[in-house]
Amino acid sequence: MAEYNPQEIEAKWQTRWAEARVFETEVDPAKPKYYALEMLPYPSGTMHMGHMRNYTIGDVVARVKRMRGFNVLHPMGWDAFGLPAENAAIQNNTHPLTWTRNNINEFQRVLRRFGFSYDWRREISTCDPQYYRWNQWFFLRMFERGLAYRKKSRVNWCPKCCTVLANEQVVNGGYCWRHEDTLVESREIEQWFLKTTHYADQLLEDLKELEGAWPDRVITMQRNWIGKSIGARVRFPVADLAAVEPIEIFTTRIDTIYGSSAIILAPAHPLTDKLLAGSPEQKTAAPQLKQMRQTSVKTEDSRLPKKVGFFTGRYAINPFNNERLPIWVANFVLMEYGTGAIMAVPAHDQRDFEFATKYGLPKPVVVVDPKLLSPETRKQLERFTDSAFGSAGAPPSVSEGGSSTDQVPISNSVEQPFTEFGKLVNSGPYSGLPSDEAILAMSAHAQAKDFGQRETIFRLRDWGISRQRYWAPPSRSSTAPKTELCLSQTKISP
């Protein structure tokens, strides 16, 4: 057997493949279709072995499918915009367009040399105007339909990158993924959003179409990510500050509202500065607030054990019983979910229990497991329910801000929170009701008295798309006509 000479043999057959156009794909109704696409590379540098591993695997799949009779479409392109390419260009004192195109040329040379089976006629690059004009076209169509809008929002900001980071790019307890010695700051800036929440119900409903085709754990992750919650929005007036608007909270467990021992705001909540202004706690609280706002907390981190907070020196009024509740600020409450404020019910929520234990807040018990009640207590609750609702089960008559003086002798010594549905106790006229009935009755009462209403919210947030600096698709200028396509790279909006 003659000696194998890769330079000679591979060059020969790659030339033959190119002349025969064996990897060019045309429409062929007689063959089944197969689309083979690997993740497009970022040309912020040249290729490394990780790239070769990835694209070799993809090429093997494409070739096997061809040999099995499929009409295979196997394209290649370049995810050419983005912060990595811009940073690399800055480090090398080169314009990002020059830097990126030089890297694309080198990528293409190596991929062709290895003989990967791409249809090179279909090559695209996201930094070419012929490509990103369609980004702009889609953006304008969404803008015209009210699906793209601008608003101020608190974001993760890397002072070294001088740009916004996604939550996934904040690592190691608050540092930039590309500059692990740089602490990420929390800043409020105006930016563009796409209204993904407009499709939340549809996204959730359509997960049913994936059942049996996708792994159950993945479908569950998607369902939790969308995070539909049915509950109530309740407004708590701020005591002694008539000029400050009420604090709105969202809760799925309004049945526990009589057990609230504090109102807790996110550090980024718009009322925190107003509440601290002139407060006796302002001097000590202001530095803590600044520190919290500089620390990124991801949504999935909100149940981590290290919970930090401070008392604002202000109080809110529980609209169900007129009790004064201290207003706190804490790092585990997030603006990204609900209203950015919660009512803390330590006896019935694990997160609130941990916070109350650390800071010595009361833990009033207002929901109990009916199986653990004594016969005497059970009868007492039944008497409360009958007197409040009557035999027909009519909604209770609750005086404006009033509360029942009836109390069931339940210990408030809580070792672990009871988070399940149960029987209400020490909850005014709602004592004795099961949780599900109490939720309906209390939501209706809040709406009738105009301090709340039933509501459905989603954990899914609108998608912030203003993460790039210069080297990104130019978006429509905020002052330009709606139909203008800004194709010049000098007209880049933040």
DRENLUMLUM-969095 format. One line per 2 residues: number of its first residue (from 1); their letters; for each residue x, y, z of C-alpha. Coordinates in steps of 0.2 Angstrom, whole numbers, plus 2048, in hexadecimal, padded with zeros to 3 digits. Example, Ala and Ser with C-alpha at 12.3 -4.5 7.8 and 13.67 -1.06 7.14 Angstrom:
<recs>
1	as	83E,7EA,827  844,7FB,824
</recs>
This chain:
<recs>
1	ma	800,800,800  807,811,7FB
3	ey	80B,81D,809  7FC,828,80F
5	np	800,83A,80B  7F2,845,812
7	qe	7F7,855,80A  7F6,84C,7F9
9	ie	7E7,841,7FC  7DC,84D,805
11	ak	7DF,85B,7F8  7DB,850,7EA
13	wq	7CA,84A,7F1  7C5,85B,7F7
15	tr	7C8,862,7E6  7BD,854,7DF
17	wa	7AF,857,7EB  7B0,86A,7E7
19	ea	7AF,866,7D4  7A1,85A,7D6
21	rv	798,866,7E2  794,857,7ED
23	fe	790,862,7FC  785,86E,7F3
25	te	772,86B,7F8  764,86E,7EC
27	vd	751,86A,7EE  74E,858,7EB
29	pa	73C,852,7F0  742,840,7ED
31	kp	74D,840,7FC  749,843,80F
33	ky	750,853,815  75D,855,823
35	ya	764,866,82A  775,864,832
37	le	77A,874,83B  787,876,849
39	ml	788,885,854  790,893,849
41	py	7A1,898,84F  7A5,8A9,857
43	ps	7B3,8B0,84C  7BB,8BA,85B
45	gt	7CB,8B0,858  7D1,8A2,84E
47	mh	7CC,88F,84F  7D1,884,85E
49	mg	7CF,871,861  7BE,874,869
51	hm	7B8,87A,858  7C0,86C,84F
53	rn	7B8,85F,85A  7A6,867,859
55	yt	7A7,869,846  7AE,858,843
57	ig	7A0,850,84C  793,85A,842
59	dv	79C,856,832  79B,843,836
61	va	788,844,839  786,84E,828
63	rv	790,841,81E  787,832,826
65	kr	776,839,822  77B,83C,810
67	mr	781,82A,80F  770,825,815
69	gf	767,82E,807  762,83E,80F
71	nv	763,84F,806  76E,857,813
73	lh	76F,86A,815  780,86E,81E
75	pm	783,881,81F  791,88B,828
77	gw	791,89D,82E  798,8A9,83B
79	da	790,8AF,84B  79B,8BF,848
81	fg	794,8CD,852  796,8CE,865
83	lp	7A0,8D3,874  7AE,8C6,872
85	ae	7B2,8CC,861  7B2,8DE,866
87	na	7BD,8DB,876  7C9,8D1,86B
89	ai	7CA,8DF,85E  7CD,8EC,86C
91	qn	7DB,8E1,873  7E3,8E0,862
93	nt	7E0,8F2,85E  7D7,8ED,84E
95	hp	7C6,8F2,848  7B9,8E4,84C
97	lt	7B4,8E2,83A  7C6,8E0,834
99	wt	7C9,8D4,843  7BA,8CA,840
101	rn	7BC,8C8,82D  7CE,8C3,82F
103	ni	7C8,8B5,83B  7BA,8B0,830
105	ne	7C7,8AD,821  7D2,8A3,82D
107	fq	7C3,898,833  7BE,895,821
109	rv	7CF,890,81B  7D1,883,829
111	lr	7BF,87C,827  7C2,87A,814
113	rf	7D3,873,817  7CB,865,822
115	gf	7BE,861,815  7AF,864,81F
117	sy	79F,861,814  797,873,815
119	dw	78D,87A,807  798,88A,806
121	rr	78C,893,7FB  780,895,80A
123	ei	78E,89D,815  787,8AC,820
125	st	78F,8B8,82B  785,8C2,838
127	cd	790,8D2,836  78B,8D4,824
129	pq	77E,8E1,820  776,8D4,814
131	yy	773,8CA,823  76F,8D6,832
133	rw	763,8E0,828  757,8D2,82C
135	nq	75B,8D4,83E  755,8E6,83C
137	wf	746,8E1,832  740,8D5,83F
139	fl	743,8E2,84C  739,8EF,843
141	rm	72B,8E3,841  72B,8DF,853
143	fe	72C,8F2,858  71D,8F6,84D
145	rg	713,8E8,856  717,8EE,867
147	la	723,8DF,86A  733,8EA,86B
149	yr	734,8F8,878  740,902,882
151	kk	740,904,895  74C,907,8A3
153	sr	752,8F7,8AC  75F,8F2,8B8
155	vn	76C,8E7,8B0  77D,8DE,8B3
157	wc	78B,8EA,8AD  79D,8E5,8AB
159	pk	7A8,8F5,8AD  7B6,8ED,8A4
161	cc	7AB,8E7,895  7A1,8F7,896
163	tv	791,8ED,892  782,8E4,898
165	la	784,8D2,89D  777,8C4,89D
167	ne	775,8BB,8AE  77E,8AC,8A7
169	qv	78D,8B7,8A4  78E,8BC,8B7
171	vn	799,8AE,8BF  7A2,8AA,8D0
173	gg	796,8B4,8DB  795,8C4,8D0
175	yc	7A4,8C5,8C4  7A5,8C7,8B1
177	wr	7A7,8B7,8A8  7B4,8BF,89D
179	he	7BD,8C9,8AA  7BC,8BE,8BA
181	dt	7C5,8CC,8C4  7B7,8D9,8C0
183	lv	7A8,8DA,8CB  798,8DD,8C2
185	es	78E,8EC,8C6  77B,8EE,8C6
187	re	776,8FD,8BC  765,904,8B6
189	ie	766,909,8A3  75A,90B,895
191	qw	75A,8FC,889  74F,8F3,87C
193	fl	744,8E4,881  73B,8D7,876
195	kt	72A,8D3,87E  72C,8C0,880
197	th	71F,8C1,88E  712,8C4,881
199	ya	714,8B1,87C  716,8AA,88E
201	dq	705,8A0,88E  708,89A,87C
203	ll	71A,894,881  713,88B,890
205	ed	704,883,886  70F,87D,878
207	lk	71B,873,883  70D,866,882
209	el	712,863,870  724,85E,876
211	eg	71D,851,882  724,840,87D
213	aw	731,847,872  73B,851,87E
215	pd	742,84B,88F  736,84E,89D
217	rv	743,857,8A7  746,864,899
219	it	734,867,897  733,86A,8AA
221	mq	742,876,8A9  739,880,89B
223	rn	729,880,8A5  731,887,8B4
225	wi	73B,893,8AA  72A,89B,8A3
227	gk	724,899,8B5  712,89D,8B5
229	si	70B,8A2,8C6  6F9,8A6,8CA
231	ga	6F6,8B1,8D9  6F2,8C2,8DF
233	rv	6F9,8D3,8DF  6F7,8DD,8EF
235	rf	6FB,8EF,8F3  702,8F3,905
237	pv	701,906,909  711,90E,910
239	ad	70E,914,922  711,927,925
241	la	717,92A,913  707,930,90A
243	av	711,935,8FB  719,924,8F8
245	ep	70E,918,8EE  709,908,8F5
247	ie	714,8F9,8F4  70E,8EB,8E8
249	if	712,8D9,8EB  70D,8CA,8E1
251	tt	709,8BA,8EB  703,8A9,8E7
253	ri	6FE,8A6,8F9  6F3,8B5,8FE
255	dt	6EC,8A8,90B  6FC,8AC,915
257	iy	6FA,8BF,915  6F5,8BF,928
259	gs	706,8B7,92C  710,8C5,923
261	sa	71D,8CC,92F  726,8D8,922
263	ii	726,8DF,911  737,8DC,908
265	la	73C,8E5,8F8  749,8E1,8EB
267	pa	759,8ED,8EC  754,8F3,8DB
269	hp	742,8F7,8DF  73D,909,8DA
271	lt	736,90D,8EC  746,909,8F6
273	dk	74E,91A,8F4  73D,923,8F8
275	ll	73B,918,908  74D,91C,90E
277	ag	74C,92E,90B  74B,936,91C
279	sp	74A,925,925  752,923,935
281	eq	75B,914,92D  761,91D,91E
283	kt	773,920,923  776,90E,927
285	aa	76B,907,919  772,911,90A
287	pq	783,908,909  77B,8F7,90B
289	lk	76F,8FC,8FD  77D,901,8F2
291	qm	786,8F1,8F5  777,8E7,8F1
293	rq	774,8F0,8E1  786,8EC,8DB
295	ts	784,8DA,8DE  77C,8D0,8D1
297	vk	76F,8C3,8D7  768,8B7,8CA
299	te	756,8B1,8CB  75C,89F,8CE
301	ds	767,8A5,8DC  758,8AC,8E6
303	rl	757,89E,8F2  769,89D,8F6
305	pk	76D,89D,909  776,8AD,90A
307	kv	768,8BA,90C  76C,8CB,911
309	gf	760,8DA,915  75D,8EA,91F
311	ft	74E,8F3,926  749,903,91E
313	gr	742,90B,92D  731,90B,924
315	ya	721,901,926  713,8FB,91B
317	in	701,8F8,920  6FA,8E6,91D
319	pf	6E9,8EB,915  6E1,8DB,91C
321	nn	6E3,8DF,92E  6EB,8F0,92F
323	er	6FB,8E9,937  70B,8F3,935
325	lp	719,8E9,92C  72B,8EE,92C
327	iw	732,8F2,91A  742,8E9,917
329	va	74E,8E8,907  756,8D7,904
331	nf	761,8D0,8F7  757,8C0,8F3
333	vl	748,8CA,8ED  749,8CD,8DA
335	me	742,8DA,8CF  742,8CD,8C1
337	yg	733,8C4,8C9  722,8CA,8CF
339	tg	723,8DC,8D4  734,8DD,8DD
341	ai	72C,8DC,8EE  725,8CE,8F9
343	ma	71B,8CC,909  726,8C1,914
345	vp	71C,8B3,91C  72A,8AA,926
347	ah	71F,89C,92D  71A,897,91B
349	dq	728,89A,90F  73A,893,911
351	rd	743,8A2,90A  739,8AE,915
353	fe	73C,8A2,924  74F,8A3,922
355	fa	74F,8B6,920  744,8B8,92F
357	tk	74E,8AC,93A  75E,8B6,935
359	yg	756,8C7,93A  74B,8C2,948
361	lp	73A,8C6,93F  72A,8BE,946
363	kp	723,8AE,93E  710,8AE,941
365	vv	708,89E,93C  6F8,8A0,932
367	vv	6F7,890,928  6F8,87F,930
369	dp	6F6,86C,92B  6E5,868,930
371	kl	6EA,856,934  6F4,85D,942
373	ls	6E6,867,94A  6DE,861,95A
375	pe	6CB,85E,95A  6C8,86D,965
377	tr	6D2,878,959  6C9,871,94A
379	kq	6B8,875,951  6BE,886,956
381	le	6C3,88A,944  6B2,883,93E
383	rf	6A9,890,949  6B4,89E,942
385	td	6B0,899,930  69D,897,934
387	sa	69C,8A8,93C  6A6,8B1,92F
389	fg	69F,8A9,91F  68E,8A2,924
391	sa	687,892,91F  686,897,90D
393	ga	699,89B,90C  697,8AD,907
395	pp	6A6,8B8,907  6AB,8BF,918
397	sv	6A6,8D0,91D  6B7,8D8,922
399	se	6B7,8EA,928  6C3,8F6,91F
401	gg	6D4,8F1,925  6CC,8E7,934
403	ss	6D1,8D6,93B  6C9,8C9,945
405	td	6CD,8C8,958  6CA,8B5,958
407	qv	6DB,8AC,95A  6DE,89A,959
409	pi	6EC,894,966  6F9,88F,959
411	sn	70C,890,95E  716,89C,954
413	sv	726,893,959  72B,88D,947
415	eq	739,881,944  735,87F,931
417	pf	728,888,927  718,880,922
419	te	717,883,90F  708,878,90A
421	fg	6F6,87D,908  6ED,87A,919
423	kl	6E0,882,924  6E1,895,928
425	vn	6E3,89A,93A  6E4,8AB,942
427	sg	6DF,8B3,932  6D0,8BD,937
429	py	6C0,8B8,92E  6C9,8AC,923
431	sg	6CF,8A0,932  6C9,88F,92F
433	lp	6C9,890,91C  6D3,884,912
435	sd	6E1,88D,908  6D9,88B,8F7
437	ea	6C9,893,8FC  6D1,8A0,906
439	il	6DC,8A5,8F7  6CC,8A8,8ED
441	am	6C3,8B1,8FB  6D2,8BC,8FF
443	sa	6D6,8C1,8ED  6C3,8C6,8EB
445	ha	6C3,8D0,8FA  6D3,8D9,8F5
447	qa	6CC,8DD,8E4  6BB,8E3,8EC
449	kd	6C4,8EF,8F7  6D0,8F5,8E9
451	fg	6E0,8F0,8F1  6E4,8E1,8E6
453	qr	6DE,8D5,8D9  6E1,8C3,8D2
455	et	6EF,8C2,8C6  6FA,8B6,8BB
457	if	70C,8BA,8B9  71B,8B1,8B1
459	rl	72D,8AE,8B6  731,8B1,8A4
461	rd	737,8C3,8A1  738,8CE,891
463	wg	748,8CB,888  755,8D9,88A
465	is	75F,8DA,87A  76A,8E9,87D
467	rq	779,8E0,882  786,8E5,875
469	ry	790,8F5,872  797,8F9,861
471	wa	799,8E8,859  787,8E3,857
473	pp	779,8E4,84B  774,8F7,84A
475	sr	762,8F9,850  756,906,84C
477	ss	75A,917,853  74E,91D,860
479	ta	74B,92D,857  74A,926,845
481	pk	73A,922,83C  733,911,83F
483	te	736,90B,82E  749,910,82D
485	lc	755,902,82C  766,908,833
487	ls	772,8FE,829  781,909,82D
489	qt	78C,902,83A  78F,914,841
491	ki	77D,915,846  77D,909,854
493	sp	770,90B,863  775,904,874
</recs>
